[in-house]
Amino acid sequence: MLAVELSNSWRRRCAIKWFFAVAAVIILFAGATLDSALAQVKPGDFITDANAYKVKDLLSPGQYPRVLNGMSIKVAAPIRIDWPPPYQEATEKYSSQVRLSPDGQSLVGYVAGEPFPSIDANDREAGVKVMWNEVFRPISTDDYDLRFYDCDSVNWGKNKSYFCIYDVALGHYAGYNEVGRTEVNPMPFDPDYRKTGRLYLTFNGPVLAPATDRGSLELKFRYADPKRSDDIWSWTPGARRLRRLNYQMSDTAAGPNIYDPNHWEGWSGKNEFYNFKFLGEKTMLGAVAVSEVPDRRCPTDGGASHCPDEWALRHYYIVQATPKFEQSLYTKEIIYVDSEADFPMSVDLYDRTGKLFLNYTSWMAYNDRPEPGARIAIYPFKREFQVGSSTVNLQTGFSSVCYHPSREEQTHDSWFINMGAVQLDWFLPEQVAASAEGGRWVTGN
């Protein structure tokens, strides 16, 4: 069981010199692999299907076909992604006391920050440690609310005209973390955790358009108990009530799109329900600092991705996830985690026959605000914002691509991260049902 120590363990400190020594080793290693990757591409290169061979080894197997089908890449200079200072301080303060449980699946002694700042490729538990870092990643430790985003479903194709099959507009993608809080009180945990054992709560919806789906939403609670499955509910206009879903259905997308609750933001499966295998580390291309927000609709692949955007060479951890539960749609998933952001930049999913099935790709911005014109969501430091994502069926070319925020929305404040904009009582099932019934969020916006 995930044992989050909430009393005397707070007063322990990790050795700051040790922490930065480990960071220096990682930087030296990344620099060596960066040199070899730079021999293939250089900043300023423009990648299309005509010269895609240059980046074949710098993209995941699921991303490479995107380029062959029209997605272009502008190779940018490498950058460093710094953690928000409160997250770094929490890592230095608490990480030395964190360890895995005897069965190697769960965390013991976790309070806040990154659980495992040092990943040893020779450690047989490296894969599960990378994925626990991903769970408690620096992008949003306390709460988040993405307001007014939309997703298009299209068929990809080189130089194919944009034709939208399905366009869905949603009011919110919101979450509240009960453990690992670093910027908004209560810190470092919400007292509700003692009663409920919930790690976090997530809400996606309600659908604002099309009118036939207005009000549709999904609500998920994640628990610390390694044997307890998520509580998941959905609300649909036809049933007009919250319906409980089992965990297996978390792999299944609802409606004419390819997003499912286990892959919100790339990966949101319950770690204890998977076996993880560390496959290695590699320098690859990732879109961690795109310049245009809202992000672009790719004009050369039917709108199945975001392009042309800036992709920089990044240091990735590569982890294979194999589900322990039956009825999963996938035999395995290969997850490419950015080692600085602890964020899945690409996920390749394989079907029940073992063939490459889906690819999920993230596009990120690195700034002190989610949009250039933001007036409220402004931070005293830079942080990562996911400004776009896309999942494509590599066997059919059917793609769902999301804009965070929507290109059609007039507001310039979209992502509200660690600002206290989300309250715990927003996630009460009856509150969520009421918002779905009215087709809007509990705040009325």
C-alpha positions as CSV (number, residue, x, y, z in Angstrom):
1,M,0.0,0.0,0.0
2,L,1.2,3.5,-0.7
3,A,2.3,4.7,2.7
4,V,2.4,8.5,2.7
5,E,4.1,9.5,5.9
6,L,2.5,12.6,7.2
7,S,4.1,13.3,10.6
8,N,7.7,12.8,11.7
9,S,8.9,12.1,8.2
10,W,8.2,15.7,7.3
11,R,11.2,16.8,9.3
12,R,13.7,14.6,7.5
13,R,15.9,16.3,4.8
14,C,17.7,14.8,1.8
15,A,21.3,15.8,1.3
16,I,21.3,18.8,-1.1
17,K,24.8,18.1,-2.2
18,W,23.9,14.6,-3.2
19,F,20.8,15.8,-5.1
20,F,22.8,18.2,-7.3
21,A,25.6,15.7,-7.8
22,V,23.1,13.3,-9.2
23,A,21.7,16.1,-11.4
24,A,25.2,16.8,-12.7
25,V,25.7,13.2,-13.7
26,I,22.4,13.2,-15.6
27,I,23.4,16.4,-17.4
28,L,26.8,15.0,-18.4
29,F,25.2,11.9,-19.8
30,A,22.5,13.8,-21.7
31,G,25.3,16.0,-23.2
32,A,27.2,13.0,-24.5
33,T,24.1,11.5,-26.2
34,L,23.1,15.0,-27.4
35,D,26.3,15.2,-29.4
36,S,25.5,12.1,-31.4
37,A,21.9,13.2,-32.0
38,L,23.1,16.6,-33.3
39,A,25.0,14.7,-35.9
40,Q,21.7,13.8,-37.5
41,V,19.8,17.1,-37.2
42,K,20.7,20.6,-36.3
43,P,18.7,23.7,-35.1
44,G,17.0,25.2,-38.1
45,D,16.4,22.0,-40.0
46,F,12.8,21.7,-41.4
47,I,11.6,18.1,-41.5
48,T,9.0,16.8,-43.9
49,D,8.3,13.5,-45.4
50,A,11.0,14.2,-48.0
51,N,13.8,14.1,-45.4
52,A,12.0,12.2,-42.6
53,Y,14.9,9.7,-42.6
54,K,16.9,12.2,-40.6
55,V,14.6,11.9,-37.6
56,K,13.5,8.2,-37.8
57,D,15.8,7.3,-34.8
58,L,14.8,10.5,-32.9
59,L,11.0,9.8,-32.9
60,S,9.0,6.9,-31.5
61,P,7.9,4.2,-34.0
62,G,4.4,5.6,-33.6
63,Q,5.4,9.2,-34.3
64,Y,7.5,8.6,-37.4
65,P,4.5,7.7,-39.6
66,R,3.0,11.1,-38.6
67,V,5.9,12.7,-40.5
68,L,5.4,10.4,-43.5
69,N,1.7,11.4,-43.5
70,G,2.4,15.2,-43.6
71,M,3.3,16.4,-40.1
72,S,6.3,18.8,-40.3
73,I,8.9,19.6,-37.6
74,K,11.0,22.6,-37.1
75,V,14.2,21.5,-35.2
76,A,14.9,24.0,-32.4
77,A,17.9,24.5,-30.2
78,P,18.0,22.3,-27.0
79,I,16.7,24.0,-23.9
80,R,16.7,23.1,-20.2
81,I,13.4,22.7,-18.4
82,D,13.7,23.8,-14.8
83,W,11.3,22.7,-12.1
84,P,9.1,25.2,-10.3
85,P,11.1,26.2,-7.2
86,P,8.6,24.8,-4.7
87,Y,8.7,21.4,-6.4
88,Q,12.5,21.4,-6.4
89,E,12.6,22.4,-2.7
90,A,10.1,19.6,-1.8
91,T,12.3,17.1,-3.7
92,E,15.4,18.2,-1.8
93,K,13.5,18.0,1.4
94,Y,11.7,14.6,1.1
95,S,13.1,12.4,-1.6
96,S,15.8,10.7,0.5
97,Q,13.1,9.0,2.6
98,V,11.2,7.6,-0.4
99,R,11.4,3.9,-1.3
100,L,9.4,1.2,-3.0
101,S,7.3,-1.3,-1.0
102,P,8.7,-4.8,-0.6
103,D,6.7,-6.0,-3.7
104,G,8.3,-3.2,-5.7
105,Q,4.9,-1.7,-6.7
106,S,4.0,1.1,-4.4
107,L,5.6,4.1,-2.6
108,V,6.6,4.3,1.0
109,G,7.6,7.5,2.7
110,Y,6.4,9.9,-0.1
111,V,5.4,13.4,0.9
112,A,6.0,15.8,-2.0
113,G,8.3,16.5,-4.9
114,E,9.9,14.0,-7.2
115,P,10.1,10.6,-5.5
116,F,13.2,9.3,-7.2
117,P,15.6,12.1,-8.5
118,S,18.2,9.5,-9.5
119,I,17.3,6.8,-12.0
120,D,19.9,4.1,-12.4
121,A,19.5,2.2,-15.7
122,N,20.9,-0.9,-14.1
123,D,18.3,-0.8,-11.3
124,R,15.8,-3.6,-11.9
125,E,13.1,-1.2,-10.5
126,A,14.1,1.7,-12.7
127,G,10.9,1.4,-14.8
128,V,8.5,1.6,-11.9
129,K,10.5,4.5,-10.4
130,V,10.2,6.5,-13.6
131,M,6.5,5.9,-13.6
132,W,6.1,7.0,-10.0
133,N,8.0,10.2,-10.9
134,E,5.5,10.6,-13.8
135,V,2.6,10.4,-11.3
136,F,4.0,13.0,-9.0
137,R,5.4,15.2,-11.8
138,P,6.2,18.9,-11.5
139,I,3.7,20.2,-14.1
140,S,0.7,20.3,-11.7
141,T,1.2,19.2,-8.1
142,D,-1.8,20.8,-6.4
143,D,-4.7,21.5,-8.7
144,Y,-5.3,22.4,-12.3
145,D,-8.2,23.6,-14.5
146,L,-8.0,23.8,-18.3
147,R,-10.9,25.9,-19.4
148,F,-12.6,25.8,-22.8
149,Y,-10.7,23.4,-25.0
150,D,-11.7,21.4,-28.0
151,C,-10.8,18.3,-30.0
152,D,-11.3,17.5,-33.7
153,S,-11.5,14.0,-35.1
154,V,-10.1,13.8,-38.7
155,N,-8.5,11.3,-41.1
156,W,-4.8,12.0,-41.6
157,G,-3.0,12.1,-45.0
158,K,-0.1,13.9,-46.7
159,N,-1.3,17.3,-48.0
160,K,-4.9,16.2,-47.3
161,S,-7.4,19.0,-46.9
162,Y,-8.9,19.5,-43.4
163,F,-12.2,17.8,-43.0
164,C,-13.6,17.6,-39.5
165,I,-15.6,14.4,-38.8
166,Y,-16.4,15.4,-35.2
167,D,-15.6,18.5,-33.2
168,V,-16.2,18.5,-29.5
169,A,-15.9,21.5,-27.2
170,L,-15.5,21.0,-23.4
171,G,-15.8,23.3,-20.5
172,H,-13.0,21.9,-18.2
173,Y,-10.3,19.4,-17.7
174,A,-9.7,19.8,-14.0
175,G,-8.0,17.9,-11.1
176,Y,-7.3,18.2,-7.4
177,N,-4.3,16.4,-5.8
178,E,-4.7,15.3,-2.2
179,V,-1.0,14.3,-1.8
180,G,2.2,15.9,-2.9
181,R,1.0,19.5,-2.7
182,T,3.7,22.2,-3.0
183,E,2.2,25.6,-3.8
184,V,-1.4,25.9,-2.4
185,N,-2.6,25.2,1.1
186,P,-3.3,22.7,2.5
187,M,0.3,21.4,2.0
188,P,1.8,18.9,1.6
189,F,-1.4,16.9,1.8
190,D,-5.1,17.6,2.2
191,P,-6.5,16.3,5.5
192,D,-9.3,14.6,3.5
193,Y,-6.6,12.1,2.4
194,R,-6.7,10.6,5.9
195,K,-10.4,9.8,5.5
196,T,-10.7,8.8,1.9
197,G,-7.2,7.5,0.9
198,R,-7.6,9.4,-2.4
199,L,-4.5,10.5,-4.2
200,Y,-6.3,12.7,-6.7
201,L,-9.6,13.5,-8.3
202,T,-10.0,14.3,-12.0
203,F,-12.9,15.7,-14.0
204,N,-13.3,16.0,-17.8
205,G,-16.2,17.9,-19.2
206,P,-19.0,18.8,-19.5
207,V,-19.3,18.8,-23.3
208,L,-20.6,22.1,-24.5
209,A,-20.9,21.2,-28.2
210,P,-22.3,19.5,-30.2
211,A,-25.7,19.9,-28.7
212,T,-26.4,16.1,-29.0
213,D,-23.7,15.4,-26.5
214,R,-24.1,18.5,-24.3
215,G,-23.4,17.7,-20.7
216,S,-21.3,14.5,-21.2
217,L,-18.5,14.1,-18.7
218,E,-16.3,11.7,-16.8
219,L,-15.2,11.8,-13.2
220,K,-12.4,9.7,-11.7
221,F,-11.0,9.1,-8.2
222,R,-7.5,7.5,-7.8
223,Y,-6.8,5.8,-4.5
224,A,-3.5,5.1,-2.7
225,D,-4.5,1.5,-1.9
226,P,-2.7,-0.6,-4.6
227,K,-5.6,-3.1,-4.7
228,R,-8.4,-0.6,-4.9
229,S,-9.5,0.3,-8.4
230,D,-10.5,3.8,-9.5
231,D,-13.9,5.1,-8.9
232,I,-15.1,6.2,-12.4
233,W,-18.4,7.7,-13.4
234,S,-19.7,9.0,-16.7
235,W,-22.8,11.1,-17.5
236,T,-24.4,11.0,-20.9
237,P,-27.4,13.0,-22.2
238,G,-29.5,9.9,-22.9
239,A,-29.2,8.3,-19.5
240,R,-29.2,11.7,-17.7
241,R,-27.5,10.2,-14.7
242,L,-24.0,9.2,-13.5
243,R,-23.1,5.7,-14.4
244,R,-20.3,3.7,-12.7
245,L,-17.6,2.3,-15.0
246,N,-15.2,-0.6,-14.2
247,Y,-11.5,-0.1,-14.7
248,Q,-11.3,-2.1,-17.9
249,M,-13.5,0.5,-19.6
250,S,-10.8,3.1,-18.8
251,D,-9.0,1.9,-21.9
252,T,-12.0,2.6,-24.1
253,A,-12.8,5.9,-25.7
254,A,-16.4,7.1,-25.8
255,G,-17.8,8.6,-28.9
256,P,-16.0,9.4,-32.2
257,N,-12.6,10.1,-30.7
258,I,-9.6,8.1,-29.5
259,Y,-9.1,9.5,-26.0
260,D,-9.7,7.4,-22.9
261,P,-9.5,7.9,-19.1
262,N,-6.3,5.8,-18.8
263,H,-4.5,8.1,-21.3
264,W,-5.5,11.6,-20.3
265,E,-2.3,13.7,-20.7
266,G,-0.6,10.6,-22.2
267,W,-0.6,8.3,-19.2
268,S,-3.0,8.1,-16.3
269,G,-3.2,4.4,-15.6
270,K,-3.0,3.0,-12.0
271,N,0.6,2.0,-11.6
272,E,0.0,-1.0,-9.5
273,F,-2.2,-2.5,-12.3
274,Y,0.8,-2.8,-14.6
275,N,4.2,-4.4,-14.9
276,F,6.9,-1.9,-15.9
277,K,10.1,-2.7,-17.7
278,F,12.9,-0.1,-18.2
279,L,13.9,-0.3,-21.8
280,G,16.6,2.4,-21.7
281,E,17.3,6.1,-22.1
282,K,17.8,8.0,-25.3
283,T,18.0,11.4,-26.8
284,M,15.0,12.1,-29.0
285,L,13.0,14.9,-30.4
286,G,10.1,16.4,-28.4
287,A,7.8,19.4,-28.6
288,V,8.5,20.8,-25.1
289,A,8.6,24.5,-25.9
290,V,6.3,25.4,-28.8
291,S,6.0,29.1,-29.6
292,E,2.4,29.5,-30.7
293,V,-0.5,29.3,-28.2
294,P,-3.3,28.3,-29.0
295,D,-1.4,25.7,-31.0
296,R,-1.5,25.4,-34.8
297,R,-3.6,23.1,-36.8
298,C,-1.3,21.2,-39.1
299,P,-2.0,22.3,-42.7
300,T,-0.2,19.4,-44.4
301,D,-1.6,16.2,-42.7
302,G,-5.4,16.8,-42.7
303,G,-5.3,18.5,-39.3
304,A,-4.2,15.3,-37.5
305,S,-1.5,17.0,-35.5
306,H,0.0,20.3,-34.6
307,C,2.6,21.7,-37.1
308,P,4.9,23.2,-38.0
309,D,6.0,23.4,-34.3
310,E,9.4,23.5,-32.7
311,W,10.8,20.1,-31.6
312,A,14.1,20.0,-29.6
313,L,16.4,17.2,-28.6
314,R,15.4,15.8,-25.3
315,H,16.6,13.1,-22.9
316,Y,13.9,10.4,-22.5
317,Y,13.4,7.4,-20.3
318,I,11.7,4.6,-22.2
319,V,9.4,2.3,-20.2
320,Q,7.2,-0.6,-21.3
321,A,3.9,-1.0,-19.5
322,T,2.2,-4.4,-19.6
323,P,-1.3,-4.6,-18.1
324,K,-2.0,-7.1,-15.3
325,F,-5.8,-6.9,-15.7
326,E,-7.8,-8.8,-18.3
327,Q,-9.8,-7.2,-21.1
328,S,-7.3,-4.4,-21.7
329,L,-7.3,-3.3,-25.3
330,Y,-3.5,-3.3,-25.4
331,T,-0.9,-6.0,-24.9
332,K,1.7,-3.4,-24.1
333,E,2.5,0.3,-24.1
334,I,5.8,2.0,-24.7
335,I,6.0,5.3,-22.8
336,Y,8.6,8.0,-23.6
337,V,9.0,10.1,-20.5
338,D,10.9,13.4,-20.7
339,S,13.5,13.1,-17.9
340,E,13.3,16.8,-16.8
341,A,9.5,17.3,-17.1
342,D,8.6,13.8,-16.0
343,F,6.0,14.0,-18.7
344,P,5.0,11.4,-21.4
345,M,5.8,13.0,-24.7
346,S,4.9,10.0,-26.7
347,V,3.0,6.7,-26.0
348,D,2.9,3.9,-28.5
349,L,0.1,1.4,-27.8
350,Y,0.0,-2.2,-29.2
351,D,-3.2,-4.1,-29.9
352,R,-4.2,-7.6,-28.8
353,T,-2.3,-9.1,-31.7
354,G,0.9,-7.2,-30.8
355,K,0.7,-4.8,-33.7
356,L,1.4,-1.1,-33.3
357,F,-2.1,0.4,-32.9
358,L,-2.2,4.0,-31.5
359,N,0.3,6.8,-30.9
360,Y,-0.3,9.6,-28.4
361,T,1.9,12.7,-28.7
362,S,2.1,15.8,-26.5
363,W,2.9,19.4,-27.4
364,M,4.1,21.6,-24.6
365,A,4.9,25.3,-24.0
366,Y,7.4,26.4,-21.4
367,N,6.7,29.9,-20.1
368,D,5.6,31.9,-17.1
369,R,2.0,32.0,-18.5
370,P,-0.1,29.6,-20.5
371,E,-0.8,32.2,-23.3
372,P,0.9,35.4,-24.3
373,G,-2.1,37.5,-23.4
374,A,-2.9,35.9,-20.1
375,R,-3.9,38.4,-17.3
376,I,-4.6,36.0,-14.4
377,A,-2.6,32.8,-14.8
378,I,0.9,34.4,-14.5
379,Y,3.7,32.8,-12.5
380,P,7.0,34.1,-11.0
381,F,8.8,31.3,-12.8
382,K,8.5,29.3,-16.0
383,R,6.5,26.0,-16.0
384,E,5.3,23.5,-18.5
385,F,1.8,23.7,-20.0
386,Q,0.4,21.0,-22.3
387,V,-1.0,23.1,-25.2
388,G,-1.8,20.3,-27.6
389,S,-2.2,16.6,-27.9
390,S,-3.1,14.0,-30.5
391,T,-3.9,10.3,-30.7
392,V,-3.9,8.6,-34.0
393,N,-4.9,5.1,-35.0
394,L,-1.9,4.1,-37.0
395,Q,-3.8,1.3,-38.7
396,T,-6.6,3.5,-40.1
397,G,-5.3,7.1,-39.9
398,F,-8.2,8.2,-37.8
399,S,-6.9,10.9,-35.4
400,S,-8.3,13.0,-32.5
401,V,-6.3,16.2,-32.0
402,C,-6.9,18.6,-29.1
403,Y,-6.2,22.2,-28.6
404,H,-5.5,23.4,-25.0
405,P,-7.1,26.0,-25.2
406,S,-9.4,26.0,-28.2
407,R,-8.4,28.2,-31.1
408,E,-12.0,29.5,-31.2
409,E,-12.1,30.7,-27.6
410,Q,-11.5,34.4,-27.0
411,T,-10.2,34.2,-23.5
412,H,-6.4,34.4,-23.0
413,D,-6.4,32.6,-19.7
414,S,-6.7,28.8,-20.2
415,W,-4.6,26.7,-17.9
416,F,-5.0,27.6,-14.2
417,I,-2.3,25.4,-12.4
418,N,-1.6,25.5,-8.7
419,M,-3.7,28.6,-8.2
420,G,-6.4,27.3,-5.9
421,A,-8.9,27.6,-8.8
422,V,-10.2,24.1,-8.1
423,Q,-11.8,23.1,-4.8
424,L,-12.3,19.7,-3.4
425,D,-16.1,20.0,-3.3
426,W,-16.2,20.5,-7.0
427,F,-15.7,16.8,-7.4
428,L,-18.7,15.6,-5.4
429,P,-20.6,13.2,-7.7
430,E,-23.9,15.1,-7.0
431,Q,-22.2,18.4,-7.8
432,V,-20.8,17.0,-11.0
433,A,-24.1,15.5,-12.0
434,A,-25.8,18.9,-11.5
435,S,-23.2,20.6,-13.7
436,A,-23.7,18.0,-16.4
437,E,-27.5,18.4,-16.2
438,G,-27.1,22.1,-16.9
439,G,-24.4,21.6,-19.5
440,R,-22.0,23.7,-17.6
441,W,-19.5,23.7,-14.7
442,V,-20.4,24.3,-11.1
443,T,-19.1,27.8,-11.3
444,G,-21.6,28.5,-14.1
445,N,-18.9,29.4,-16.8
